[in-house]
Each structure stands twice: as structure tokens, then as C-alpha cells.
Amino acid sequence: MSTKKRILFIASEMSPYLEMTEFSEIVNKLAIKANDGGFEVRCIMPRFGVINERRHRLHEVVRLSGINVSVDNDDFPLQIKVASLPNARLQVYFLDNEDLFKRKYIFSDENEKWYEDNNLRTVFFCKGALETVKKFGWPPDVIHCSGWMTGLIPAYIKTVYKKEPVFSHSKVVFTVGQNTFKDKLGANFTKLANINNALIKDKDLEAFKEATNTAMFKGGATHADAITFGAEKIEKKLLEEFGKVRGKKVLNYNAESDLTDYLQLYTDLAK
């Protein structure tokens, strides 16, 4: 039996598949460095329509098929594809859905109009990622979430999935990045985000209520066990609130970092 500690990266972007901010490259380097450093690594991200399946050699994982993700009393089929990260012996899993992700654009259309269902897409991805890990039967010691689209995952780990055996010992790292949108995820976002009324209380989703980019980062950081800052330009209120938090490990942004500080963070959390 493997004694390696397991690190799961859940990211909205990762080089070379999708590059929206500078952190996409850092996620790539972190995954490779952790894998080379003795950790067992897997990665999950959305399969946005702009990701070229042929170029990146994505193929469907038949054994993981058959998952339906329920959001607001609607069921959405989850298709899971996989690719091997170039120059590394690790796999990246892509979550797909015909209605939600097969578009030529990411969060806005060709006229830069914000997709009204970005709220639904976000909840689907966060819940889908955790359901995928359950299907793996692969208990991660550390889950590193990056990108505002992953903001709900720390809250879900601490509530709905708290007693799931696969997540019973998981610690969550959340990276606060640069704000990339000025729209809102809608007045009903926290309603959509409440995927289990019995296990999530209103106070658990309080940080997300503004449904803004900042709110998604705030919610993720609030429920995480450790916080990192993944960009030089961070919303001032986020720096003030999460730059130093009692009881949580915090890594400040360092453009010169060789990322060993992240590996040490993973090691400390996985003990």
C-alpha cells in the first residue's frame, strides 16, 4: 500500500490547458513539483469549450461515467475526461456537461455579456469535483483549491461532505487570486449553492451572499484550513481580512518563490 501523501488540485485554470491569470502556470508547476517531491497528485478542472481536446489528448473515462450532479432539484449528467500533463507522470481530470461547458467562450459570450448561468455552472463544478473524488475512492490528504470558481469547495468539505470517509482527513488550502470579473453570480446564488439544506446552514454561506468575485474568494478563504495569495494585485479588503488569521497558516504572495514553501505547507497539513 502506498504511504505517499495525496494532494488533489482543484483549479478553474491550469497551464497548458487554460491560461486566464498568472496562477494557471503556478498550478502546473505546483502539481509537477509535488509529484516529483514524493506526493501522489491528481488534478481536476472544468472542461471549458475553449480547451482543445485533440491537441491535449483528452479522452473520456468510461469507468467514471454515470454520475449525475443535482443542483436546485435538477440533475445534470457529468462527463469526465482525462489527459496526462505534458512532461509529467500525472493525470488531469476534466469535468464536462453538454449544456454548461460546451461553449466557445468561458464566462462571457462573444459580446462580452456575462453568462447568466455562471452561478449554476459554478455550483455544478464544485459539487461535481467532490462527487468525482468519491467515485475515485481516493482520499486526499490535502485539497488545494484555486480560482474563484472553486470557492464553494472548502465550505462543502466542512459541511455536506464532512462525514464522507473519502474526505474525513482532508485539509483544504485555498488560494486568493486577482479579481477577474465585475459582474455578480445572481441574487439566488446562495440558494443554488445550498446543495443540502440539512447540512448547510445560512451562516455557512454568509460570506458568499454578495455573489461577487471578492465574495467567492472570501467564502473560500473563510472555510479553508490554510490560505495562500496567488497574485500581486489582491483586493485590499481580502488582504486586510485574510493576510493574518489566527489558527490558519497563511502564505503571502512571493513572485520569487521556488514553491518549496507550498510543499512545506502541504506536508504540515498532511501530518
N, C-alpha and C positions, 0 to 999 in steps of 0.2 A: 504494500500500500504506500502511495506517495505521501511523504511528510512535508512536501513543499506547501508554503502558504499560498493561498489563492487570491488573486487580485482580479476583480471584474471592473472594467472600464465601461461606463455607460455615457456616451457622448452624443451631442447633436451634430458634431462635425469632427472629422479626423482626416488628416492628410494620408494618402493622396486622393481619397475619395471625394471629400468635400472640404473646401477651404473658405470659410467666411471671415474668420478672425485669426489672429496670430496663434491662438491656443490650439488650433487644429494640428499644427506641426508639433506642438509640445505634447499633445496626447499621443501622437505617433511615437515620438522619442521616448516618452514615459513607458509606453507599453513594451517597446523593444528593450529598454534598459531594465525594466522589472523582469522581463522574460529571461534576459541574459544574466540577471542578478540572482537567479535561483527561485524566483516566484513562478507559479503556474498562472498564466494570464489568458483571459478571454475578453473580447470587446463586443459591445452592442451599440448600434447606431441606427437611425432611420434610413430606409432606402428611398430617399427623395428621387424624383424622376430625372433630375439632372445628373445622377450618378450613372455612368456608362457601364452597363452590365457586361458587355462583351470585352471592353478594354480591361476591366478589372477582374474578369473571370468569375463573376458571381454565378452561383448555381443553387437551386432550391434544395433545402434539407428535408427530404421526404419523411424521415423518421420524426421530425418535429412538427409535421403538418397536423391539421385538425384542431388547432387552438382557436377558440372564439373569444374575443375580448368584449365584455359587456360594459357599456357606458351609457348611463341615463336610460336604462331599460331597452337599449338597442344592442344587438350583437353584431360585431364586426369580425369577419374572418381575418386571421393573422397568418400571413405567409412569411416564412423565414428562409433567408438565403445566406450563403456563406462565401467568403473569399479568404485566401491566405494573404496576410500582409506582406508586401514585397520586401525581400531581403530579411525576412524574419520567419521563424517557425511558430507562428501563432495565428489564430483564426479570428476573423471579424464577422459577426453575425448582423445581418441587415433585416430590420422589421419592415414589412410591406403590407399594404392594403390597397386594393384596386381603386376604391373611391377616395381615399385620403392622401395617398402619396404618389400616384402615377400622374404627375403634372410636370410641365416643362419648367416650372418656376418653384421657388422654395416656400417663402411665406407671403409673397405678394405676386399678383399677376403681371402680365406684360405692360400694364399701365400703372404699375406700382401701387395697385389697390390691394390693401391688406385682405387676406382670405378670412372670411367671416367664421370659418370652421377651424381656425388655428387653435381655438380652445379645445375642441373635440380631438383634434389631431395630437395635441399635447397630452391630454389625459390618456388617449389610446396608446401613445408611445410609452408613457411611464408605466401604466399598468401592464401593457404588453411585454415590456422588458422584464418585469418581475415574474410574469407568468412563464416567460421563456426560460428563465433560470430554474423555475420549479420543474419545468419539463426536462431540463438538462439533468436534474438531480445532482447538481454541482454546487455545494455550499461555499460561497465566497467568504474569505476572512475579512476582506476589505472591498468595499464598493466605492469607486471613485466616480462621482457624477460631475460632468462639466457641460456648460451650455444652459441657457435659461430654460430650454425645453425639458431638461431633466429635473427642474426644481421641485416637483412633487415627490420624487422618489424617496428622499430622506424622510418625509412625513409619512409616506406609505409604509416604509420599513419599520417605523416606530409605532405604527398603529395597526393597520389592516394585516400586515404580514409579520407582525411581531412574534406570533406564536408558530409561524411556519418553520418546520425543522430546518429547511434549507437556509433560512436567514437568522436562525436563533443566536448565532455568534457573530453575525456580520457587523462591522463598524463602517460608518459612512463618512467619506471625505467629499466635501462639496466645494467646487471652485467658483468663486465670484469673478465674472469677467466684465468686459466692457459692454455698455448698453448698445444694442443694435437696432432697436425699434422704438417708435414713439406712440404706437397705437395701443389699444387695450384688448385683452382677451375676452371682454364682454362682461356684462352685469351678472350673468349666470355662471361665471367661471367656477366659483367655489361650489355651486350646486352640482355642476358636472364633475368637479374634482372629488366630490364625496362619493366614492365608489362602494362604501359600506356604512350605512347610517348607524349601525350598531357599534362599529369600531372606531369611527372618526367623529370627533366632537367639533362643534363650531370653532372652539378655541384652537384646535389643531390646524385649522385652515385660515385663522385670523390674519396671518402675515401675508396671505395671497389675495386678500379681499380687493385691493386696488386693481388687480389684474394687469399690472404694468410690467415692463421689463425689470424695473427695480424691485417690484413686489415678488417676482419669480426668484430673483437672487436672494432676497430677504427670507422668503419661505424656505428655500433650500438650506441656507446657512443656519437658520433658526433650529432646524431639526437635525443637522449633521453633527457628528462627533468631532470632526475637525474641519477647519476652513482654510482654503488657500485663495490667494488673489492671483488671477491669471493674466492680468493686463496692467499696463502703467496707468491708463486712464480709467479710474473706477468712480462711480457715483459717490459724491462726497458723503452722503448720509450712510452709505453702506460701509465706507471706511471708518467712519466715526462709531458705528454700532458694532461692527464685527472685527475691527482691527486688533482688538484685545478683548477676549471673552473669558471670563472665569470658568474654569473647568473644561475648556476646549483648547486643543492645540491649534495654533494659527501660523500659517506660512505666508509671509508678505511677498509681494512680487519682487523678483530679482532677475533682471534681464541677463545677468552674467552667470546665473546658476547652471551647474552641470547636472542638475536634477537629483543629485545624491541626497539632498535634503528631503525630497519626496519619498525616496526609497526608505530612508530612515523613519519617516512618518508612517509609512505602511508597516514597517517592522514593529514599531512601537504599538500601533493599534492592533496588530495581529497577535500580540502576546496573550 
